[in-house]
Amino acid sequence: MSALLYNRSAYSLLESTLSVEKLVGFAVENGYEYLGICDTGGFYAALKFSDLCRANNIKPAIGTEIKVIIEDDIYAIILFPLSDSGYLKAAALTSASTPVRLEQIQAISDEVAVVLPVEGGYPAHLIYADQIDKLNEFISRLTENWYLAAGDRTRAFNRRYNEITAQICKIGRASCRER
């Protein structure tokens, strides 16, 4: 199975110039079976992206990156709806154009997959601050549909991030299982 899930398109204003057509074309050329899109703050490219993926026998994963408030600071979080209802709830959160509270994400986490990214994510903040016990406690509260993104292994911090989160995950938390 090959998948490329965390991509922004030109619909993420000032963050990408990649057209949906080029993204899907790249996936076709490289034999990807699954392709994701995570535009910032909404599902702007969802319909076009989904149609192009299906026309090319690629399974689409449609997500969005939003901002969430955790302990009075703002962090990135990615939502992948798991159902039509999850899509509507995630879209409702993005419509406010302001950061949401962690409790709002937790309230819909049975209908969306929640990914905590390395860049701009709360777990990375805790690792930078060397607050590993706090990270462990935070991860222990996550439910089934919460996931930690893995970092690019070529960067020193990402290697450390991967090592620390993998060690915490060895404790057997559901949110850390390899899928």
N, C-alpha and C positions, 0 to 999 in steps of 0.2 A: 504494500500500500504506500503510495507516495502522496504527500499532502503539503500544501503551502498555504498556511492559514492566516498569517498576520500581514495583510497587505492594505495599503491605503491607495485610493484612486484619486483622480483629479477632482472628485467630488469633495475631498478633504481640502478645503481652500487653504492655499499657501503651504501645504504639507506634502503634496505630491503632484506630479504632472502626468502620472501614468493613467492612460485611458483604460477603461474597462475592456475594450477590444484588444489592446496590447497585452494586458494582464492575462486574459483568456488565451490569446495566441501563444504567449510564452508557456502557459501550462500545457497546451496541446503539443507544442514542439518538444517539450521535455517529458512528456508522458505522465503528467500528474493525473491521478484519479480523483482527487479532491482539491478544491480551491476555495480559499476563504477571502473575504473582504471585511475590513474593519475601519470604515470611514469614521472620522471624528464627529461626534455629536449627532449622529442620525443614520438613517438607512437610505440615504439619497440615491445610491446606485443599485439598490437591491433588485428591483424588477429587471432592469437591463442586464445586470450581472447574472442573475438567475437564468434568464432566457438564453443568454449566450453560453453559459456553462452547459445547460441541458442540451442545447443544439450541438454541442461538441462532446457529448457523453462524459461530462465532468460533473461530479456531485458538488453543488455549491454549499458553502457554509457562510451564512450572512451574519455579520456581527457589527458592533459599533463600539468605539472607545469613548467613554464618558469620564467625567471627573467626579470623584467622590470625596466627601469630607470624612477624615478619620483623625480623631484627636485634634481638631481645630486646624489641620493642614489639609491641603488638596492633593490628591493622588490620582493616577490613571487607573482605570479598570476597564476590562473588555467584557461585553455581554454577547453571547451567542444564544438567541432564542431557540428553545427546544420544541416549541409548538406555536400554533397561530396565536393562542392566548398569551404565550410568553413574548411573542413579537409585539403584540399590542401593548403589553405592560412595559416592555423595554422602550418602545417608541414614546410612550407617555412620559417616561423619565427623561428622555432626550429633548422633549418639546419645551421644557422650561429654560433651556440654554444656560442653566446655572448648575453648579455642583450639587449633587444629591447627597443625602446622608447614608451612611453605611446600612442603617436599619431599613432603608427603602430597598436597597439591593437584597438584603437578607430576606425581606418579605416576598420577593419574587424568585428567589434562587431555586425553587422547585420547578420553575418553568424556563429558566435560562441557565446556560453554563457560564460561570463567572471565571474569568482568567485574570490573575494578578500578574501584570507584565513586569519584566526586569526594569526597563527604563521608565522612570516616573512612578514606579509602584511602591506601595507601602512596605512590602518585605525587603526590597532593596534599600529603602531608607533606614530600616532597622539594622540591616547588616552594615551599612556605611557607618552608623552610629555605634556599632559593636554592641547592640542590644539583642543578643541572641536569645536570652531567656524570654524577653518580651515577644520576639518572633515566634518562639515555640508556643507560648501561651496563645498568641493570635491564631496560629495555625490550628491549635487544638479546638478552637471554637468554630472552625469552618465545617460546613455540611457537605454532603455528597457531591454537589455540582460545582464546587469551587476547585480551581486548579492553579498551580504555580507554574508560570512560564519558565522555561529553561533559557539560560543566557548563551550567547555565542561564546564558544569555548576558546576563541582566540584572544579575548580580552582578559586581562588579569582579574579584574573585579568579577566578571561573569564566571570565571572558573571558581573563584571563592564562593560566590552566590550559589552556584550549582552544588558545590561540596557541602556547604552548610545546610541548604534546604534538603539535599539528599539524605544527610545524616539525620535531620529531624524527621524526615519521612520514613526512615527505617523503623521508627517506633510503631508504624503500622496504621497511621491515620488514613481514613478513606479518601481524603482530599489529595493525598500524595501518591496514590496507587498509579502505577504505569498503566496506560490504556492502549 
